[in-house]
Every structure is written in C-alpha cells, then in structure tokens.
C-alpha cells in the first residue's frame, strides 16, 4: 500500500519504520528534518508538505501531539485535505479528544474521505517492536480495510465502535495509567523511606495484588527495571507534559459527561507540579521525584 505518514516523533518514527519493513511504500513529512532523513535512509520518500505527502496515496496516517496540530495538518492550504484523493482513508493515531476526532471525520467525509481515529498504547518500546495496541474508532467496513495496515505496526487491533470511540478508550486508559504510576511512585517511596530494599519491595508488588504495568514493566524507581526510563535518568519514553495533556483531555471529557474523576484530578495536579518545576520533558514516571523532594526536606 502507498501511505503518507505525517508526524515522526518518538512514536511516529518507529511506527513508520515498521510500515516500511512490512513492504509498504511511504511518503513522509515532519518539521524535524533529522527524523525525515532517518526514514528516507530506510527507504521512504520525503515530502515538502502534508499536501505533497498525501498526493497519490491510498492512506494517510497522522501521529501528532494535539488536536490543534491535527487540524492544521488536515485543513491548511498545504494540508492533507488539499492533496488527498477522494476515497483515500485518513487514520489519525494522535491522542486527542473524542469531539475533535468526530469533527475531523465530518470534515473528511465532506471531501469523500473515510476518517479513522486509532490512538495507540504500548509506548516507544511497543512502537519499535511493532506490538502496539490500536484502539480504533470507525464503521465496521472501514475498520476491516485499515486493520491489515495497522497490524504492520501493532499486535492488538481493537475495534472500539464508531468514530471517536478509539479516543474514548485511549483517554480512559491513560487516565488509569497516570493514576497507577503515581500510586506506584508513592508506594515505592514510602517503602524505601521505611527501610525496605526497593528491589525486594518491587518483587513483592509484582507477585501480589498491587501488580500493574506501572510497577512490573515501567517501575518509576531507578534500577528496578533495566529497560524503564527510570534507569536512564527518565529520558525518552512518554513525557510528563504529554501525560498532563492526556489527563486534561480526560478531565474535559468527564466534565462534558458530568462524570466525576476524583483520582484523575489529583493525578493531574501531580503532573502539573512536575511540569511547573521544569520537568515536563522527562518521562512521566519521574513523578516519583515529587516524593523524593518531600523526603529530602524532612
């Protein structure tokens, strides 16, 4: 399949590389020319604009930071909708609010283009390994059309319902992820403050009822999981500011549904504090630094 891939960040670049590895032909666009060059070296073609990337392809995949970026890429004079052929599918794997996904779908439909919201879970490791989970919002027919392409980048391709439901699944998942990471950070910090070896504590948690991904795969305490960002100074991974953005999306969606999110609001405040302290670029597991800072002041 000939595909345009727009957005070659920490997640987008390895996703695009997996499409190439699976035999797809790619036009790529990103403002970061070094990221573009990496894909070109792997066999992709560089494009001067989203419009140019979308010209002559069967599918456009976008992986961008926020809804405002998706809107710009789609609707600008040099955007996707200015170049894409009628009938070609647009798949947005960004994490945005459900209402925006539905609005973009309406804009695309007016041009004769199916729109799919397909946010992902699995982190940069899953993106590189091609084991991401895709949460797909689309009608059943369009879902079946894009599923083989998504399978080149992910292991679990889940149809969540009509347009926007992929984003509903994603913001609920990340709401829980932000909460559980803060919980693991709190528990690990308390245990260390009370004198237990952090590796012993993590081993207990990971074989007991507190076990969760934030502990057994992505533990925020340094030295517990060798491959986790905590063991490399919280670099790479999923940024604190991105988690803060996702918790904001969940809070906004909850407000529109008049649904309380008590723990989500508290988690949002924790990540907001991290961002205010200048740590927004660190992996979100660095939230544990808040607990270390408190301990240092005692």
C-alpha positions in Angstrom: 0.0 0.0 0.0 1.2 3.5 -0.7 0.9 5.5 2.5 1.6 9.1 3.7 3.0 9.2 7.3 2.9 12.6 9.0 4.5 13.1 12.4 7.8 11.3 13.0 8.3 11.8 16.7 9.2 9.3 19.4 6.2 7.2 18.5 5.7 8.0 14.8 9.2 7.3 13.5 9.3 3.7 14.7 5.7 3.1 13.5 6.6 4.4 10.1 9.8 2.2 10.0 7.6 -0.9 10.7 5.4 0.0 7.8 8.5 0.1 5.6 9.7 -3.2 7.0 6.3 -4.8 6.1 6.6 -3.7 2.4 4.5 -0.6 2.3 5.6 2.5 0.3 5.9 5.7 2.3 5.8 9.4 1.7 6.8 11.1 5.0 6.6 14.6 6.4 7.8 16.2 9.6 9.2 19.5 10.7 12.2 17.7 12.1 14.4 17.1 9.1 16.7 14.7 11.0 13.7 12.4 11.6 12.7 12.7 8.0 16.2 11.7 6.9 16.1 8.6 9.1 13.0 7.4 7.3 14.5 8.4 3.9 17.6 6.3 4.7 15.2 3.4 5.4 13.5 3.7 2.0 10.8 6.4 2.4 10.3 9.4 0.2 10.5 12.9 1.8 7.6 15.3 1.1 7.7 19.1 1.2 4.3 19.4 2.9 1.3 17.4 4.2 -0.4 18.1 0.9 2.5 16.7 -1.1 2.7 13.7 1.1 -1.0 12.9 0.7 -1.0 13.2 -3.1 -1.4 9.9 -4.8 -1.6 7.7 -1.7 -4.2 5.2 -0.6 -4.0 6.1 3.1 -2.7 8.9 5.3 -1.5 8.2 8.8 -1.0 11.1 11.3 0.8 10.9 14.6 0.8 14.4 16.2 0.9 16.0 19.6 -2.5 17.5 19.9 -5.8 18.2 18.2 -4.6 21.7 17.0 -1.7 20.0 15.1 -4.1 17.5 13.5 -6.4 20.3 12.4 -3.5 22.3 10.9 -2.2 19.3 9.1 -5.6 18.4 7.7 -7.0 21.8 6.8 -4.2 24.2 5.9 -3.7 25.3 2.3 -0.8 22.9 2.1 -2.6 20.3 4.2 -3.8 16.7 3.7 -7.3 17.6 2.5 -5.8 19.8 -0.2 -3.9 16.9 -1.7 -5.6 13.6 -0.9 -7.6 11.7 -3.5 -11.3 11.1 -2.9 -11.8 7.8 -1.3 -8.4 7.6 0.4 -8.5 6.9 4.1 -7.2 9.1 6.9 -6.0 7.4 10.0 -5.2 9.6 13.0 -3.2 7.9 15.7 -2.7 11.0 17.8 -4.3 11.2 21.2 -7.0 13.9 21.0 -10.4 14.5 22.5 -13.3 12.4 21.0 -15.2 15.5 19.9 -12.3 16.7 17.8 -12.0 13.3 16.2 -15.6 13.3 15.3 -15.3 16.9 13.9 -12.4 15.9 11.7 -14.3 12.8 10.5 -17.1 15.1 9.4 -14.6 17.4 7.5 -13.0 14.4 5.8 -16.4 12.9 4.9 -17.4 16.1 3.1 -14.4 15.6 0.8 -15.2 11.9 0.3 -12.5 10.5 2.7 -13.2 8.0 5.5 -11.6 9.1 8.8 -10.4 6.6 11.5 -9.3 7.5 15.0 -6.7 4.9 16.0 -4.7 6.1 19.1 -2.2 3.6 20.5 -0.9 2.2 23.7 2.4 0.4 24.3 4.9 3.2 24.5 8.1 3.7 22.5 9.1 0.1 23.1 5.9 -1.2 21.6 6.2 1.2 18.7 9.7 -0.1 17.9 8.8 -3.7 18.4 5.5 -3.4 16.4 3.5 -4.6 19.3 1.3 -1.6 19.9 -2.4 -1.8 20.8 -4.6 0.2 18.4 -7.9 1.5 19.7 -9.9 2.0 16.5 -13.0 4.2 16.0 -14.6 3.7 12.6 -17.5 1.9 11.0 -17.0 -1.8 10.6 -16.3 -1.7 6.9 -13.5 0.9 7.2 -12.1 -0.9 10.2 -11.7 -4.0 8.2 -9.9 -2.1 5.4 -7.3 -0.5 7.7 -6.8 -3.4 10.0 -4.1 -5.1 7.9 -2.1 -1.9 7.6 -2.4 -1.3 11.4 -1.2 -4.9 12.0 2.1 -3.9 10.5 2.6 -1.6 13.5 0.7 -3.3 16.3 -0.2 -6.6 17.8 -3.6 -5.9 19.2 -6.0 -4.1 16.8 -9.3 -3.4 18.6 -12.5 -2.1 17.1 -13.9 0.2 19.8 -17.0 1.4 17.9 -17.8 4.3 15.7 -15.6 7.4 15.1 -14.4 8.9 18.4 -14.6 5.7 20.4 -10.9 4.9 19.9 -10.2 8.2 21.6 -12.6 7.4 24.4 -10.8 4.2 25.0 -7.4 5.9 24.9 -8.2 8.7 27.3 -9.7 6.3 29.8 -6.6 4.1 29.6 -4.2 7.0 30.1 -6.3 8.3 32.9 -5.8 5.0 34.7 -2.1 4.9 33.7 -1.4 8.3 35.2 -3.1 7.3 38.4 -1.4 3.9 38.7 2.0 5.5 38.0 1.5 8.0 40.8 0.3 5.2 43.1 3.4 3.0 42.4 5.7 6.1 42.9 4.0 6.7 46.3 4.2 3.1 47.4 7.9 2.7 46.4 8.9 5.9 48.0 7.1 5.0 51.3 8.7 1.6 51.3 12.2 3.0 50.8 11.6 5.7 53.5 10.7 2.9 55.9 13.9 1.0 55.1 13.0 -1.8 52.7 15.2 -2.6 49.7 13.4 -1.2 46.6 14.1 -4.4 44.6 12.6 -6.5 47.3 9.5 -4.3 47.5 9.1 -4.3 43.8 9.3 -8.0 43.7 6.6 -8.4 46.3 4.3 -5.9 44.5 4.9 -7.6 41.1 3.8 -11.0 42.5 1.0 -9.7 44.7 -2.3 -7.8 44.4 -0.6 -4.4 43.7 0.9 -5.7 40.4 0.4 -3.4 37.4 2.2 -2.3 34.3 3.4 0.8 36.1 5.2 -1.5 38.5 6.3 -4.6 36.7 7.2 -3.1 33.3 7.8 0.6 33.9 8.7 0.9 37.5 9.5 4.5 38.4 12.2 3.6 41.0 15.7 3.6 39.4 17.4 0.3 38.9 14.2 -1.9 39.2 13.5 -2.4 35.5 16.6 -2.0 33.4 14.7 -1.0 30.3 12.5 1.6 32.0 13.2 5.3 31.7 13.8 5.4 35.5 17.0 3.5 34.8 18.3 6.1 32.3 17.5 9.3 34.1 13.9 9.4 33.0 14.9 10.2 29.4 12.8 9.0 26.4 9.5 7.3 26.9 6.3 9.2 27.4 6.8 12.8 28.5 5.3 14.3 31.7 3.7 17.1 29.6 2.1 14.5 27.3 0.6 12.7 30.3 -0.6 16.1 31.6 -2.2 16.7 28.2 -4.0 13.4 28.3 -5.2 13.9 31.8 -6.6 17.2 30.7 -8.4 15.5 27.8 -9.9 13.1 30.3 -10.9 15.9 32.7 -12.6 17.8 29.8 -14.4 14.7 28.6 -15.5 13.9 32.1 -16.9 17.5 32.5 -18.9 17.2 29.3 -20.3 13.9 30.6 -20.8 15.2 34.1 -18.8 12.3 35.3 -16.5 12.7 38.4 -12.9 11.7 38.1 -11.6 12.2 41.7 -8.3 10.4 41.4 -7.7 11.7 37.9 -8.0 15.3 39.2 -5.4 14.6 41.9 -3.0 12.9 39.4 -3.4 15.9 37.1 -2.2 18.2 39.9 0.8 16.0 40.5 1.9 16.1 36.8 1.1 19.8 36.7 3.5 20.3 39.6 6.2 18.3 37.7 5.7 20.5 34.6 5.8 23.7 36.7 9.2 22.5 38.1 10.6 22.3 34.6 10.4 18.5 34.4 7.7 18.3 31.6 10.2 16.8 29.2 11.1 13.9 31.5 9.2 10.6 31.3 6.0 10.7 33.3 7.4 8.1 35.7 9.6 10.9 37.0 6.5 11.9 39.1 8.3 9.9 41.8 10.7 12.9 42.1 7.9 14.7 44.0 8.1 12.1 46.8 11.9 12.2 46.9 11.8 16.0 47.1 9.4 15.9 50.1 11.6 13.3 51.8 14.7 15.4 51.4 13.1 18.3 53.2 12.3 16.4 56.3 
